[in-house]
Amino acid sequence: MESKVKINVEEKPTCLLDSISSPKDLKSLSLTELKQLAGEIRKLIIETVAKNGGHLAPNLGVVELTLAIHRVFNSPNDKIIWDVGHQSYTHKILTGRRAQFSTLRTFGGLSGFPKRQESPHDIFDTGHSGNSISVGLGITAAKELKRETSKTIAVIGDGSMTAGQAFEGLNQAGHLNKDLIVVLNDNEMSISQNVGALSSFLSKRLTGKGFVQFKREMESFFKSIPGIGENLIQWAKKSEDSFTGFFTPGMLFAALHFDYLGPVRGHRLEELIATFENIRHIQAPVLVHVLTTKGKGYPPAEKNPSYFHGVGPFNSEAEDPTLKKPAEVPTYTEVFGDTLVALAKKDLRVVAISAAMPEGTGLNCFARQYPQRFFDVGIAEQHAVTFAAGLALEGLKPVVAIYSTFIQRAYDQVLQDVCLQNVPVIFALDRAGIVGEDGPTHQGLFDLSFLRPLPNLVIMVPKDERELRDMLYSALAYNRPVAIRYPRGAGIGVSLKGDARETIPLGEWEVLKEGEDLVVLAIGNTVYPAMEAAQRLTFEGKSASVINARFLKPLDEKLLVGIAGKYSQILTVEENMIQGGFGSAVMEKLHQLRCQGVRVRSLGIPDCFVEQGPSEIIRNFYGLDAEGIFKAMMEELHGASKS
Ligand SMILES: Cc1ncc(C[n+]2csc(CCOP(=O)(O)OP(=O)(O)O)c2C)c(N)n1
């Protein structure tokens, strides 16, 4: 009996992951064990994302790469920066967060992106593409000044490498000749197929038929030389890396003063580990080009990496997990896409621009129907905006569809290249407001505040999907810079039958309900909850007016003056920061118009970053749902609170 127990104790646990609590635990594992670990990690990621939603395909593609990096380098002393950060799940699992992994992306749970608050292994809170090289270089330069010698590794995808900032970082790193390792994770995909000249350049050498053919011909030629043929083949194989590297990506990165290594097969642990062991002592800029497969190890994701780039919960056992019942209510994104196709049919000047997100912004249908009038510029929001300005200068009607959070990248271009020129570019800002599980890097909560001061710009916010459609039609007619911001997810479910309204009078708000005791000025997706709250107020024997303030700019001055004359209390509601947003605009205008004796309370997001979680929970937390608005109304009417 006793000896049996001993044998069991000495046996390796079947679940290796149970024995990993920090990257140090990887150091003693054999190659076979590391491979087993890769399998266990994949299983855990698939199970968790199927339950919670998340970035499945990018994470499955970097399991071996992450294991190899953690095996060779010493995090957190060596700093690993994950560009975008949507591929950091294996890193999280290996750095002591395996037990919390089931809480991924939930309210109060683990973030789906690196988060400095979560772990010393998370060096930077990433979420927007293309900044990993810049921050890595900053860290390296600082370490040098402090006479510290640890390594810095920036891991960046080929999609994110299309961001201009990535090249700004490479350019300076090469110039400074700093000790920085850039790992280019090349899966030939952005969210969709990667685009642009750089992408074809990177992939040309790997898939180029000409090169493969050339290699075959050389091999048979060498073989035909008696005596020395085999030796020549061995020599040629050894020099293959430098030979191919010279002709393609190596040449590009060498010009930027980087040592180029690769391509390395990104699912071969032995190859990855050997490469990192070889370069860890080089004290100069090095770029390691790693080839991976997005979605690796889960066939539906390998087959459809775009769909599984970022997904909601799904049935991982289903034969085709992408098959879903069509939703009853279309999303704002779909309504935008369909409307633009209809507009493009009527008006040949309409062109559409996406910054690497044709699916996410609903432009894929437009791209299919009007391929000549559709431009995917890559992850290059700044370029997208100025490119649109150029198109507009020549009389076209460009519509730039970008998520609210990503237009932040192009603020100067919106200001300088569109508003100052006063050219008719339309910005369709999707995912504005609270976005949910992706958290603070993705919330679209700043746009109203940062767009509002820009001269010449019209800013519209629809209360529902039908109004979004009307606004797009109107925007074309206004013939000037226009931004329309709308939320993530399904519309309200209003009827889309009948023709679109061709022009909403510029700056005209809509009175939805008349009441006596106070007035609610609501904008965008807070309008319906405000109506619901006003309805509840009637049961308390009070009544409120509700205004759909569909224009942030210009404001409806006439209506506002009338309101200020009639009511002593105004409640403004918006899914945006309170600072500089819609409520601020109302207060400034009232002050400017010298409307005295009216108290304004603004509901919105206070001075903080909004964490991840289901949107309804977050709305409730910040008092932006019907319940919160009702509560604020009651407080105002009873004089309980002012802000
Ligand atoms: C500035 C910015 N624009 C757009 C996005 C949306 N986005 C997230 S991941 C991604 C594609 C990234 O491709 P790549 O870097 O190759 O990583 P992969 O998912 O292929 O591993 C895009 C466009 C973003 N995160 N940041």
The ligand as an SDF file (V2000), in Angstrom:
LIG
                    3D

 26 27  0  0  0  0  0  0  0  0999 V2000
   -5.7070   52.4430  -33.4620 C   0  0  0  0  0  0  0  0  0  0  0  0
   -6.5350   51.2070  -33.5920 C   0  0  0  0  0  0  0  0  0  0  0  0
   -7.3320   51.0700  -34.6720 N   0  0  0  0  0  0  0  0  0  0  0  0
   -8.1000   49.9580  -34.8030 C   0  0  0  0  0  0  0  0  0  0  0  0
   -8.0610   48.9750  -33.8640 C   0  0  0  0  0  0  0  0  0  0  0  0
   -8.9800   47.7630  -33.9740 C   0  0  0  0  0  0  0  0  0  0  0  0
   -8.1900   46.5230  -34.0930 N   0  0  0  0  0  0  0  0  0  0  0  0
   -7.9780   45.7240  -33.0490 C   0  0  0  0  0  0  0  0  0  0  0  0
   -7.0340   44.4300  -33.4190 S   0  0  0  0  0  0  0  0  0  0  0  0
   -6.9100   44.8970  -35.0230 C   0  0  0  0  0  0  0  0  0  0  0  0
   -6.1280   44.0620  -35.9710 C   0  0  0  0  0  0  0  0  0  0  0  0
   -4.7660   43.8240  -35.4630 C   0  0  0  0  0  0  0  0  0  0  0  0
   -4.0840   42.9880  -36.3350 O   0  0  0  0  0  0  0  0  0  0  0  0
   -2.7010   42.3920  -35.8880 P   0  0  0  0  0  0  0  0  0  0  0  0
   -1.9130   43.4250  -35.2010 O   0  0  0  0  0  0  0  0  0  0  0  0
   -2.0890   41.7340  -37.0640 O   0  0  0  0  0  0  0  0  0  0  0  0
   -3.0690   41.3300  -34.7890 O   0  0  0  0  0  0  0  0  0  0  0  0
   -3.8130   39.9180  -34.9650 P   0  0  0  0  0  0  0  0  0  0  0  0
   -5.2000   40.1350  -34.4470 O   0  0  0  0  0  0  0  0  0  0  0  0
   -3.7970   39.5350  -36.4020 O   0  0  0  0  0  0  0  0  0  0  0  0
   -3.0610   38.9950  -34.1160 O   0  0  0  0  0  0  0  0  0  0  0  0
   -7.6130   46.0700  -35.2520 C   0  0  0  0  0  0  0  0  0  0  0  0
   -7.7530   46.7460  -36.5370 C   0  0  0  0  0  0  0  0  0  0  0  0
   -7.2110   49.1670  -32.7500 C   0  0  0  0  0  0  0  0  0  0  0  0
   -7.1260   48.2820  -31.7570 N   0  0  0  0  0  0  0  0  0  0  0  0
   -6.4620   50.2790  -32.6550 N   0  0  0  0  0  0  0  0  0  0  0  0
  1  2  1  0
  2  3  1  0
  2 26  2  0
  3  4  2  0
  4  5  1  0
  5  6  1  0
  5 24  2  0
  6  7  1  0
  7  8  2  0
  7 22  1  0
  8  9  1  0
  9 10  1  0
 10 11  1  0
 10 22  2  0
 11 12  1  0
 12 13  1  0
 13 14  1  0
 14 15  2  0
 14 16  1  0
 14 17  1  0
 17 18  1  0
 18 19  2  0
 18 20  1  0
 18 21  1  0
 22 23  1  0
 24 25  1  0
 24 26  1  0
M  CHG  1   7   1
M  END
$$$$
